[in-house]
Amino acid sequence: QVQLAESGGGLVQPGGSLRLSCAASGSVFGIYFMGWYRQAPGKQRDMVATILGVDNTNYADSVKGRFTISRDIAKNTVYLRMNSLKPEDTAVYYCYVKVPTNPRGYWGQGTQVTVSS
């Protein structure tokens, strides 16, 4: 089993910044895929940013140039730096990781990000 602890969400004004963190613990050997997804009220959960291996990243078009995903392998932690936040970025953000022993992966509990003046 892998446990995920997310932090860093909150209320921010448009144009502001936040950094989300997700620390993995438990059976974390061989984590090869980490990502952030988000779900706004009444909408499906969508991919925001993912990182495969060390630095193979992928971003949703809506966040390219504003968000940056990174990982600290030693700490089993993935980060999401979010700049120039917009009201449409408001959602619950979920961390997701994959390990070789469980291809279905693991989800975090989610952290709320609200962008509002």
CYANA upper distance limits for C-alpha pairs under 8 A (distance plus 0.5 A):
  1 GLN  CA     26 GLY  CA      6.52
  1 GLN  CA     27 SER  CA      5.96
  2 VAL  CA     24 ALA  CA      7.04
  2 VAL  CA     25 SER  CA      6.21
  2 VAL  CA     26 GLY  CA      5.33
  2 VAL  CA     27 SER  CA      5.80
  2 VAL  CA     28 VAL  CA      6.72
  2 VAL  CA    106 TYR  CA      7.29
  3 GLN  CA     24 ALA  CA      6.13
  3 GLN  CA     25 SER  CA      5.70
  3 GLN  CA     26 GLY  CA      6.57
  3 GLN  CA    106 TYR  CA      8.30
  3 GLN  CA    108 GLY  CA      7.99
  4 LEU  CA     22 CYS  CA      6.75
  4 LEU  CA     23 ALA  CA      6.12
  4 LEU  CA     24 ALA  CA      5.13
  4 LEU  CA     25 SER  CA      7.03
  4 LEU  CA     95 CYS  CA      7.94
  4 LEU  CA    106 TYR  CA      8.36
  4 LEU  CA    107 TRP  CA      7.63
  4 LEU  CA    108 GLY  CA      5.56
  4 LEU  CA    109 GLN  CA      8.15
  5 ALA  CA     21 SER  CA      8.46
  5 ALA  CA     22 CYS  CA      5.85
  5 ALA  CA     23 ALA  CA      5.69
  5 ALA  CA     24 ALA  CA      7.05
  5 ALA  CA    108 GLY  CA      7.03
  5 ALA  CA    109 GLN  CA      8.15
  6 GLU  CA     20 LEU  CA      7.63
  6 GLU  CA     21 SER  CA      6.03
  6 GLU  CA     22 CYS  CA      4.78
  6 GLU  CA     23 ALA  CA      7.05
  6 GLU  CA     94 TYR  CA      8.42
  6 GLU  CA     95 CYS  CA      7.58
  6 GLU  CA    108 GLY  CA      7.19
  6 GLU  CA    109 GLN  CA      7.86
  6 GLU  CA    110 GLY  CA      7.27
  6 GLU  CA    111 THR  CA      7.03
  7 SER  CA     20 LEU  CA      6.26
  7 SER  CA     21 SER  CA      5.77
  7 SER  CA     22 CYS  CA      7.00
  7 SER  CA    111 THR  CA      7.13
  8 GLY  CA     18 LEU  CA      7.39
  8 GLY  CA     19 ARG  CA      6.25
  8 GLY  CA     20 LEU  CA      4.94
  8 GLY  CA     21 SER  CA      6.65
  8 GLY  CA    111 THR  CA      8.02
  9 GLY  CA     18 LEU  CA      7.62
  9 GLY  CA     19 ARG  CA      8.05
  9 GLY  CA     20 LEU  CA      6.74
  9 GLY  CA    111 THR  CA      5.94
  9 GLY  CA    112 GLN  CA      5.86
  9 GLY  CA    113 VAL  CA      5.48
  9 GLY  CA    114 THR  CA      8.48
 10 GLY  CA    111 THR  CA      8.46
 10 GLY  CA    112 GLN  CA      6.60
 10 GLY  CA    113 VAL  CA      5.52
 10 GLY  CA    114 THR  CA      6.61
 11 LEU  CA    113 VAL  CA      6.66
 11 LEU  CA    114 THR  CA      5.23
 11 LEU  CA    115 VAL  CA      6.42
 11 LEU  CA    116 SER  CA      7.63
 12 VAL  CA     16 GLY  CA      6.50
 12 VAL  CA     17 SER  CA      7.70
 12 VAL  CA     18 LEU  CA      8.19
 12 VAL  CA     85 LEU  CA      8.50
 12 VAL  CA    113 VAL  CA      8.34
 12 VAL  CA    114 THR  CA      6.79
 12 VAL  CA    115 VAL  CA      5.50
 12 VAL  CA    116 SER  CA      6.79
 12 VAL  CA    117 SER  CA      8.15
 13 GLN  CA     85 LEU  CA      8.14
 13 GLN  CA    115 VAL  CA      5.89
 13 GLN  CA    116 SER  CA      5.51
 13 GLN  CA    117 SER  CA      5.49
 14 PRO  CA     84 SER  CA      7.46
 14 PRO  CA     85 LEU  CA      5.87
 14 PRO  CA     86 LYS  CA      5.58
 14 PRO  CA     87 PRO  CA      6.86
 14 PRO  CA    115 VAL  CA      6.24
 14 PRO  CA    116 SER  CA      6.50
 14 PRO  CA    117 SER  CA      6.99
 15 GLY  CA     83 ASN  CA      7.52
 15 GLY  CA     84 SER  CA      4.63
 15 GLY  CA     85 LEU  CA      5.36
 15 GLY  CA     86 LYS  CA      6.88
 16 GLY  CA     83 ASN  CA      6.68
 16 GLY  CA     84 SER  CA      5.98
 16 GLY  CA     85 LEU  CA      5.98
 17 SER  CA     81 ARG  CA      8.02
 17 SER  CA     82 MET  CA      5.89
 17 SER  CA     83 ASN  CA      4.94
 17 SER  CA     84 SER  CA      6.73
 17 SER  CA     85 LEU  CA      6.69
 18 LEU  CA     81 ARG  CA      6.67
 18 LEU  CA     82 MET  CA      5.75
 18 LEU  CA     83 ASN  CA      7.28
 19 ARG  CA     79 TYR  CA      7.30
 19 ARG  CA     80 LEU  CA      6.03
 19 ARG  CA     81 ARG  CA      4.93
 19 ARG  CA     82 MET  CA      6.46
 20 LEU  CA     79 TYR  CA      5.98
 20 LEU  CA     80 LEU  CA      5.49
 20 LEU  CA     81 ARG  CA      6.96
 20 LEU  CA     82 MET  CA      8.48
 21 SER  CA     77 THR  CA      7.33
 21 SER  CA     78 VAL  CA      6.39
 21 SER  CA     79 TYR  CA      5.05
 21 SER  CA     80 LEU  CA      7.08
 22 CYS  CA     77 THR  CA      5.91
 22 CYS  CA     78 VAL  CA      5.78
 22 CYS  CA     79 TYR  CA      6.88
 22 CYS  CA     95 CYS  CA      6.86
 22 CYS  CA    108 GLY  CA      8.49
 23 ALA  CA     75 LYS  CA      7.78
 23 ALA  CA     76 ASN  CA      6.40
 23 ALA  CA     77 THR  CA      4.80
 23 ALA  CA     78 VAL  CA      7.16
 24 ALA  CA     28 VAL  CA      7.21
 24 ALA  CA     76 ASN  CA      5.92
 24 ALA  CA     77 THR  CA      6.55
 25 SER  CA     76 ASN  CA      7.86
 28 VAL  CA     76 ASN  CA      7.89
 28 VAL  CA     99 VAL  CA      7.45
 29 PHE  CA     99 VAL  CA      7.69
 30 GLY  CA     99 VAL  CA      6.21
 30 GLY  CA    100 PRO  CA      6.96
 31 ILE  CA     76 ASN  CA      8.49
 31 ILE  CA     97 VAL  CA      7.43
 31 ILE  CA     98 LYS  CA      6.30
 31 ILE  CA     99 VAL  CA      5.05
 31 ILE  CA    100 PRO  CA      7.72
 32 TYR  CA     52 LEU  CA      6.46
 32 TYR  CA     53 GLY  CA      5.64
 32 TYR  CA     97 VAL  CA      8.21
 32 TYR  CA     98 LYS  CA      6.65
 32 TYR  CA     99 VAL  CA      6.57
 32 TYR  CA    100 PRO  CA      8.21
 33 PHE  CA     50 THR  CA      7.84
 33 PHE  CA     51 ILE  CA      6.44
 33 PHE  CA     52 LEU  CA      5.15
 33 PHE  CA     53 GLY  CA      6.74
 33 PHE  CA     97 VAL  CA      6.00
 33 PHE  CA     98 LYS  CA      5.64
 33 PHE  CA     99 VAL  CA      7.79
 34 MET  CA     50 THR  CA      6.31
 34 MET  CA     51 ILE  CA      5.93
 34 MET  CA     52 LEU  CA      7.12
 34 MET  CA     78 VAL  CA      7.30
 34 MET  CA     95 CYS  CA      7.92
 34 MET  CA     96 TYR  CA      6.17
 34 MET  CA     97 VAL  CA      4.86
 34 MET  CA     98 LYS  CA      7.07
 35 GLY  CA     47 MET  CA      8.31
 35 GLY  CA     48 VAL  CA      8.13
 35 GLY  CA     49 ALA  CA      6.17
 35 GLY  CA     50 THR  CA      4.48
 35 GLY  CA     51 ILE  CA      6.53
 35 GLY  CA     78 VAL  CA      8.11
 35 GLY  CA     95 CYS  CA      6.32
 35 GLY  CA     96 TYR  CA      5.62
 35 GLY  CA     97 VAL  CA      6.87
 36 TRP  CA     47 MET  CA      6.94
 36 TRP  CA     48 VAL  CA      6.01
 36 TRP  CA     49 ALA  CA      5.86
 36 TRP  CA     50 THR  CA      6.74
 36 TRP  CA     80 LEU  CA      8.02
 36 TRP  CA     93 TYR  CA      7.14
 36 TRP  CA     94 TYR  CA      6.08
 36 TRP  CA     95 CYS  CA      5.23
 36 TRP  CA     96 TYR  CA      6.64
 37 TYR  CA     45 ARG  CA      6.96
 37 TYR  CA     46 ASP  CA      5.90
 37 TYR  CA     47 MET  CA      4.88
 37 TYR  CA     48 VAL  CA      5.43
 37 TYR  CA     49 ALA  CA      7.48
 37 TYR  CA     93 TYR  CA      6.16
 37 TYR  CA     94 TYR  CA      5.60
 37 TYR  CA     95 CYS  CA      6.98
 37 TYR  CA     96 TYR  CA      7.99
 38 ARG  CA     45 ARG  CA      5.90
 38 ARG  CA     46 ASP  CA      5.97
 38 ARG  CA     47 MET  CA      7.07
 38 ARG  CA     48 VAL  CA      7.06
 38 ARG  CA     91 ALA  CA      6.36
 38 ARG  CA     92 VAL  CA      5.92
 38 ARG  CA     93 TYR  CA      4.78
 38 ARG  CA     94 TYR  CA      6.33
 39 GLN  CA     43 LYS  CA      6.71
 39 GLN  CA     44 GLN  CA      6.38
 39 GLN  CA     45 ARG  CA      4.85
 39 GLN  CA     46 ASP  CA      6.87
 39 GLN  CA     91 ALA  CA      5.75
 39 GLN  CA     92 VAL  CA      5.82
 39 GLN  CA     93 TYR  CA      7.10
 40 ALA  CA     44 GLN  CA      7.80
 40 ALA  CA     45 ARG  CA      7.98
 40 ALA  CA     90 THR  CA      7.13
 40 ALA  CA     91 ALA  CA      4.79
 40 ALA  CA     92 VAL  CA      6.84
 41 PRO  CA     91 ALA  CA      7.68
 47 MET  CA     59 TYR  CA      8.23
 47 MET  CA     60 ALA  CA      7.00
 48 VAL  CA     59 TYR  CA      6.33
 48 VAL  CA     60 ALA  CA      5.67
 48 VAL  CA     63 VAL  CA      7.64
 49 ALA  CA     57 THR  CA      7.64
 49 ALA  CA     58 ASN  CA      6.01
 49 ALA  CA     59 TYR  CA      4.89
 49 ALA  CA     60 ALA  CA      6.79
 49 ALA  CA     68 THR  CA      8.30
 49 ALA  CA     69 ILE  CA      6.86
 50 THR  CA     57 THR  CA      6.05
 50 THR  CA     58 ASN  CA      5.72
 50 THR  CA     59 TYR  CA      7.14
 50 THR  CA     69 ILE  CA      7.44
 51 ILE  CA     55 ASP  CA      6.76
 51 ILE  CA     56 ASN  CA      5.89
 51 ILE  CA     57 THR  CA      4.88
 51 ILE  CA     58 ASN  CA      7.00
 51 ILE  CA     69 ILE  CA      7.49
 51 ILE  CA     70 SER  CA      7.69
 51 ILE  CA     71 ARG  CA      8.36
 52 LEU  CA     56 ASN  CA      5.49
 52 LEU  CA     57 THR  CA      6.85
 54 VAL  CA     71 ARG  CA      7.87
 54 VAL  CA     73 ILE  CA      8.42
 55 ASP  CA     70 SER  CA      8.09
 57 THR  CA     69 ILE  CA      7.82
 59 TYR  CA     63 VAL  CA      7.14
 59 TYR  CA     64 LYS  CA      6.44
 60 ALA  CA     64 LYS  CA      6.90
 63 VAL  CA     67 PHE  CA      6.11
 66 ARG  CA     82 MET  CA      6.62
 66 ARG  CA     83 ASN  CA      5.60
 66 ARG  CA     84 SER  CA      6.60
 66 ARG  CA     85 LEU  CA      8.24
 67 PHE  CA     80 LEU  CA      7.21
 67 PHE  CA     81 ARG  CA      5.95
 67 PHE  CA     82 MET  CA      4.96
 67 PHE  CA     83 ASN  CA      6.51
 68 THR  CA     80 LEU  CA      6.16
 68 THR  CA     81 ARG  CA      5.53
 68 THR  CA     82 MET  CA      7.13
 69 ILE  CA     78 VAL  CA      7.73
 69 ILE  CA     79 TYR  CA      6.13
 69 ILE  CA     80 LEU  CA      5.10
 69 ILE  CA     81 ARG  CA      6.87
 70 SER  CA     78 VAL  CA      6.26
 70 SER  CA     79 TYR  CA      5.77
 70 SER  CA     80 LEU  CA      7.13
 71 ARG  CA     76 ASN  CA      7.89
 71 ARG  CA     77 THR  CA      6.12
 71 ARG  CA     78 VAL  CA      4.69
 71 ARG  CA     79 TYR  CA      6.47
 72 ASP  CA     76 ASN  CA      6.42
 72 ASP  CA     77 THR  CA      5.77
 72 ASP  CA     78 VAL  CA      6.83
 73 ILE  CA     77 THR  CA      7.15
 85 LEU  CA     89 ASP  CA      6.98
 85 LEU  CA    115 VAL  CA      7.22
 86 LYS  CA     90 THR  CA      8.08
 86 LYS  CA    115 VAL  CA      6.59
 87 PRO  CA    114 THR  CA      7.84
 87 PRO  CA    115 VAL  CA      5.20
 87 PRO  CA    116 SER  CA      6.36
 88 GLU  CA    115 VAL  CA      8.07
 89 ASP  CA    113 VAL  CA      8.08
 89 ASP  CA    114 THR  CA      7.97
 89 ASP  CA    115 VAL  CA      7.21
 90 THR  CA    112 GLN  CA      8.30
 90 THR  CA    113 VAL  CA      5.91
 90 THR  CA    114 THR  CA      5.09
 90 THR  CA    115 VAL  CA      5.96
 91 ALA  CA    112 GLN  CA      6.58
 91 ALA  CA    113 VAL  CA      6.06
 91 ALA  CA    114 THR  CA      7.13
 92 VAL  CA    110 GLY  CA      6.31
 92 VAL  CA    111 THR  CA      5.88
 92 VAL  CA    112 GLN  CA      4.86
 92 VAL  CA    113 VAL  CA      6.51
 93 TYR  CA    110 GLY  CA      5.76
 93 TYR  CA    111 THR  CA      5.74
 93 TYR  CA    112 GLN  CA      6.69
 93 TYR  CA    113 VAL  CA      7.45
 94 TYR  CA    107 TRP  CA      7.21
 94 TYR  CA    108 GLY  CA      6.14
 94 TYR  CA    109 GLN  CA      7.13
 94 TYR  CA    110 GLY  CA      4.89
 94 TYR  CA    111 THR  CA      7.08
 95 CYS  CA    107 TRP  CA      6.28
 95 CYS  CA    108 GLY  CA      5.54
 95 CYS  CA    109 GLN  CA      8.37
 95 CYS  CA    110 GLY  CA      7.43
 96 TYR  CA    105 GLY  CA      7.33
 96 TYR  CA    106 TYR  CA      6.07
 96 TYR  CA    107 TRP  CA      5.15
 96 TYR  CA    108 GLY  CA      6.85
 97 VAL  CA    105 GLY  CA      5.99
 97 VAL  CA    106 TYR  CA      5.95
 97 VAL  CA    107 TRP  CA      7.38
 98 LYS  CA    102 ASN  CA      7.23
 98 LYS  CA    103 PRO  CA      6.58
 98 LYS  CA    104 ARG  CA      7.48
 98 LYS  CA    105 GLY  CA      4.79
 98 LYS  CA    106 TYR  CA      6.98
 99 VAL  CA    103 PRO  CA      6.89
 99 VAL  CA    105 GLY  CA      7.10
